[in-house]
Amino acid sequence: MKKILIIEDDRVTAHVYSSRLEKEGFEVHLAADGQSGWDLLLNLRPDGVLLDLMLPKGNGIELLKKIRALDGFEKLPVIVYTNSFVPQLVEEAQAAGATKVFDKTTVTSPMLVLAFQQAMRSDQ
């Protein structure tokens, strides 16, 4: 079973996406801030990460850069999403190595599931 780490400070949003991903057969783990997300990432070694860019205890862009700098995590699917869909922030996320970037106001659970399925398929 593929493991997904959701790093998201909004409990409702995290629950909605984790429920859908679990329904699709993923094992889901949650972190509510950047620091706990980093710690869980190192211990869990997930197959994919859903990363909010606006987090307490850590900036999502900086966290993404740290993930990409880790040996063995260069191709880890990291799906980024944010309420702050500012073009510059999207460009920064892409430059930092985001697999895909979504606007929280328009993304749906099925879109995230499909993005993970496609990223994990192409990673093999």
Backbone as a ProteinNet text record, in pm:
[ID]
protein_1_A
[PRIMARY]
MKKILIIEDDRVTAHVYSSRLEKEGFEVHLAADGQSGWDLLLNLRPDGVLLDLMLPKGNGIELLKKIRALDGFEKLPVIVYTNSFVPQLVEEAQAAGATKVFDKTTVTSPMLVLAFQQAMRSDQ
[TERTIARY]
84.2	0	89.4	64.1	141.2	104.2	206.2	186.7	191.6	93.6	87.3	96.6	181.3	190.5	122.4	22.3	-45.4	6.5	66	114.8	21.6	-70	-180.6	-225.5	-235.1	-275	-425.7	-503.4	-648.7	-702.1	-757.5	-803.1	-912.4	-1005.8	-1116.1	-1063.4	-978.3	-919.4	-839.1	-757.4	-676.6	-766.5	-875.3	-967.5	-1034.6	-1078.3	-1145	-1051.7	-929.5	-836.2	-786.4	-763.9	-717.3	-825.2	-951.3	-1061.2	-1067.5	-1055.2	-1063.2	-943.4	-825.5	-706.4	-712.4	-760.5	-776.4	-877	-984.7	-1087.3	-1028.4	-927	-861.7	-747.4	-729.2	-631.8	-496.8	-483.5	-358.3	-359.4	-242.4	-224.8	-187.5	-264.3	-245	-198.6	-101.9	-50.6	-62.6	-91.1	-114.6	-12.9	26	110	46.9	37.7	-32.9	56.2	187.4	276.2	403.1	483.6	603.8	704.4	725	823.4	780.3	655.1	609.5	602.7	574	574.5	712.9	813.6	952.8	993.4	961.6	996.7	929.2	802	727.3	780.1	815.8	872	998.6	1085.7	1210.8	1186.9	1090.4	1061.6	976.3	881.2	784.3	835.2	912	958.3	838.3	746.5	623.9	650.9	549.4	555.8	508.4	448.7	400.8	367.8	371.5	341.6	243	140.5	49.7	87.8	136.8	197	125.2	75.5	20.6	139.6	134.5	247.6	245.6	127.8	115.7	96.4	206.3	205.2	261.7	212	280.9	410.6	507.1	635.5	704	702.9	775.1	706.5	785.4	738.3	734.6	625.1	610.4	716.2	755.1	858.2	991.5	1026.5	1151.9	1149.5	1035.1	1021.9	1039	980.6	994.5	1141.4	1210.8	1354	1433.6	1401.4	1469.8	1441.2	1316.9	1280.1	1362.1	1366.9	1438.2	1589.3	1641.7	1784.9	1823.5	1725.3	1753.3	1783.6	1885.6	1921.8	1806.7	1763	1654	1516	1506.2	1376	1361.5	1458	1458	1334.9	1285.7	1171.8	1043	1044.4	924.9	812.9	694.8	584.5	542.3	556	512.4	410.8	285.6	176	154.7	166.6	156	21.3	-37.3	-159.6	-162.9	-232.5	-232.1	-353.9	-393.4	-497.9	-439.3	-310.5	-242.2	-193.8	-286.6	-249.7	-196.6	-80.9	-11.3	88.5	89	179.3	323.8	377	516	533.3	436.3	443.6	435.8	351.6	339.8	472.8	532.6	662.2	770.8	767.9	865.6	848.7	724.4	696.9	744.5	718	763.1	914.7	978.7	1124.6	1187.4	1117.8	1168.5	1149.1	1071.4	1057.5	921.7	817	681.7	646.5	585.4	541	424.1	334.6	216.6	174.5	115.1	69	-79.1	-158.1	-301.8	-342.9	-450.3	-516.4	-619.2	-611.8	-704.1	-850.7	-875.8	-1015.2	-1078.2	-996.6	-1052.9	-1019.6	-923.4	-884	-990.8	-1009.5	-1103	-1026.9	-1088.9	-1026.6	-991.5	-1083.5	-1047.8	-926.9	-910.9	-795.7	-666.2	-667.6	-548.2	-515.8	-618.4	-597.2	-534.5	-589.1	-536.9	-392.3	-363.5	-227.2	-128.6	-165.6	-77.7	-63.8	-173.9	-168	-77	-91.4	-8.6	138.2	165	302.7	370	296.8	354.7	375.4	289.4	303.4	425.7	445.4	557.1	690.5	683.4	804.7	865.4	789.6	837	920.5
-117.4	0	124.7	215.8	340	435.3	501.3	593.5	737.7	814.5	957	1035.1	1135.1	1225.9	1357.1	1396.1	1524.4	1621.5	1730.6	1835.5	1955	1969.7	2066	2107.2	2238.1	2284.7	2294.7	2290.5	2295.9	2152.9	2123.8	1987.6	1938.5	2025.9	1985.7	1947.8	2031.9	2004.7	1875.1	1858.6	1737	1613.8	1623.2	1509.5	1475.3	1576.6	1553.8	1480.3	1529.4	1467.7	1332.3	1319.4	1189.5	1083.5	1119.6	1023	974.7	1066.7	1029	942.9	979.8	902.9	762.9	752.7	621.8	536.2	599.5	529	472.1	539.3	495.4	396.5	356.9	254.1	301.8	430.2	482.9	476.5	459.8	473	619	690	834.4	869.8	960.4	1012.7	1164.6	1225.9	1370.3	1441.5	1559.3	1649.5	1787.4	1855.3	1983.3	2105.9	2085.4	2200.1	2154	2250.4	2219.5	2133.2	2160.6	2084.3	1939.7	1917.4	1778.9	1707.4	1781.7	1722.6	1674.8	1756	1720.6	1595.8	1596	1482.7	1354.2	1364.4	1246.9	1199.3	1292.2	1256.8	1171.4	1214.1	1141.4	1002.1	990.4	861.7	770.6	827	750.2	710.4	800	781.5	748.5	843.8	818.3	805	757.3	743.8	870.9	962.9	1089.3	1185.4	1315.2	1419.5	1517.7	1552.2	1661.3	1775.2	1884.4	1991.9	2125	2177.9	2313.2	2408.4	2519	2612.5	2705.6	2731.9	2824.1	2742.4	2726.6	2640	2709.5	2671.8	2715.1	2634.2	2689.1	2622	2575.2	2659.7	2625	2673.2	2718.8	2767	2648.3	2633.7	2521.7	2516.9	2632	2636.4	2588.2	2637	2595.1	2446.1	2397.1	2254.4	2172.1	2216.8	2148.1	2144.8	2254.4	2259.3	2160.3	2151.1	2056.1	1912.2	1885.8	1751	1715.4	1805.1	1779.2	1764.3	1824.4	1814.9	1682.5	1610.5	1482.5	1373.8	1296.8	1185	1083.9	1048.1	952.3	1015.5	1145.8	1213.6	1304.8	1297.3	1386.2	1367.4	1244.3	1215.6	1186.5	1204.6	1183	1273.5	1217.4	1304.1	1397.3	1526.6	1627.6	1715.8	1696.6	1774.9	1892.9	2012	2134.6	2199.7	2255.3	2332.1	2445.6	2552.2	2671.2	2758.2	2834.2	2935.9	3059.6	3079.3	3196.4	3165.4	3160.9	3124.1	3247	3291.2	3405.5	3349.7	3401.3	3346.7	3328.8	3425.8	3416.5	3296.8	3272.7	3160	3027.2	3020.2	2900.2	2873.4	2978.2	2964.3	2917.8	2971.7	2930.1	2782	2737.6	2597.2	2506.9	2547.9	2467.9	2464.8	2578.5	2585.5	2502.3	2492.6	2416.1	2265.6	2227.9	2085.3	2024.9	2107.4	2052.1	1967	1854	1767.1	1831.4	1891.7	1959.8	2063.3	2172.6	2278.7	2304.5	2306.5	2330.8	2449.4	2513.9	2619.4	2550.5	2573.2	2508.2	2539	2654.6	2692.7	2618	2558.4	2488.6	2340.4	2295.2	2154.1	2067.8	1947.7	1852	1728.4	1650.8	1526.4	1434.5	1413.5	1327.8	1379.4	1511	1567.5	1531.9	1537.3	1503.8	1355.1	1271.8	1127.2	1097.4	1154.6	1133.2	1182.9	1297.3	1351.5	1256.3	1200.3	1103.8	976.6	925.6	803.4	821.8	933.7	960.2	978.5	1051.9	1076.8	947.3	862.8	737.7	638.1	644.6	558.9	599.6	729.9	778.3	766.2	750.6	741.6	600.4	504.7	366	333.4
0	0	0	-90.1	-101.1	12.4	68.7	180	130.6	175.4	144.5	275.1	277	390.1	350.4	428.5	406.2	511.5	463.9	554.5	535	628.5	616.2	755.3	781	913.2	932.5	826.9	838.9	854.9	972.1	1002.4	908.9	875.5	787.8	649.7	594.2	462.7	466.1	568.8	581.8	589.3	664	677.5	544	471.8	342.6	247.1	234	140.2	188.8	318.7	369.1	351.7	374.9	356.5	212.5	118.6	-22.4	-64.4	-19.8	-54.1	7.3	130.5	194	117.5	73.8	-4.2	-133.6	-186.1	-309.9	-285	-158.3	-127.2	-76.9	-46.5	6.3	159.3	217.4	362.2	384.8	466.7	481.2	622.3	628.6	755	749.2	863.7	869.2	957.5	913.7	992.8	984.5	1099	1104.7	1089.2	1077	1059.1	988	949	873	947.7	1076.8	1153.4	1172.8	1211.7	1230.5	1095.8	989.3	855.2	816.6	845.2	816.4	895.6	1025.7	1111.5	1063	1030.2	983.4	848.2	762.4	631.9	648.8	737.7	759.6	817.9	907.6	971.2	884.3	815	737.5	599.3	537.6	398.8	308.2	295.3	218.1	68	-2.8	-148.6	-217.9	-141.6	-196.2	-83.7	-114.8	-16	-76.3	2.8	-31.2	62.5	6.3	84.7	65.6	176.5	177.7	187.3	115.7	119.2	239.8	293.5	406	533.4	609.2	726.7	849.3	967.5	1087.9	1101.1	1169.2	1194.8	1067.3	967.5	845.5	720	627.1	498.2	400.7	328.4	236.3	127.3	73.7	-30.6	26.7	145.8	208.4	241.4	286.6	315.8	188.3	80	-48.3	-92.2	-75.2	-110.4	-25.9	103.1	191.3	148.3	110	63.7	-59.9	-155.4	-280.6	-260.3	-154.4	-127.2	-60.7	-9.2	56.6	-45	-17.3	-103.3	-105.9	-224.3	-240.5	-249.3	-230.4	-234.3	-357.3	-447.4	-563.5	-652	-661.6	-749.6	-673.7	-543	-462.4	-512.3	-545.5	-586.9	-472.9	-496.4	-399.6	-470.7	-432.2	-487.8	-393.6	-447.1	-368.9	-396.4	-290.3	-308.7	-207.8	-246.4	-162.3	-189.2	-87.8	-104.2	-170.4	-154	-207.6	-348.5	-441.3	-577.3	-650.7	-602.5	-660.4	-761.9	-885.2	-987.2	-940.8	-866.1	-820	-726.6	-638.4	-545.5	-620.9	-722	-805.4	-876	-931.2	-998.6	-901.5	-779.1	-678.4	-645.2	-630.3	-598.7	-712.6	-834.5	-949.1	-956.5	-934	-937.3	-824.5	-712.2	-597.9	-617.5	-720.5	-749.6	-726.3	-717.7	-702.1	-823.1	-797	-905.6	-978	-901.1	-955	-852.2	-898.1	-808.4	-836.1	-729.3	-740.1	-655.2	-697.1	-621.3	-531.4	-400.8	-307.2	-338	-394.6	-417.9	-534.6	-619.9	-736.2	-741.9	-661.6	-667.3	-600.4	-654.3	-596	-550.8	-465.2	-419.6	-535.7	-633.1	-746.1	-825.2	-833.8	-904.3	-832.1	-698.7	-621.4	-633.2	-625.3	-639.8	-775	-880.2	-1014.7	-1026.4	-967.8	-972.8	-905.4	-790.7	-723.7	-805.5	-858.3	-937.8	-1059.8	-1127.8	-1245.7	-1206.9	-1100.7	-1058.4	-1013.7	-947	-898.5	-1013.5	-1113.2	-1230.4	-1310.5	-1329	-1409.6	-1336.2	-1203.7	-1121.6	-1127.6	-1172	-1171.2	-1291.2
[MASK]
++++++++++++++++++++++++++++++++++++++++++++++++++++++++++++++++++++++++++++++++++++++++++++++++++++++++++++++++++++++++++++

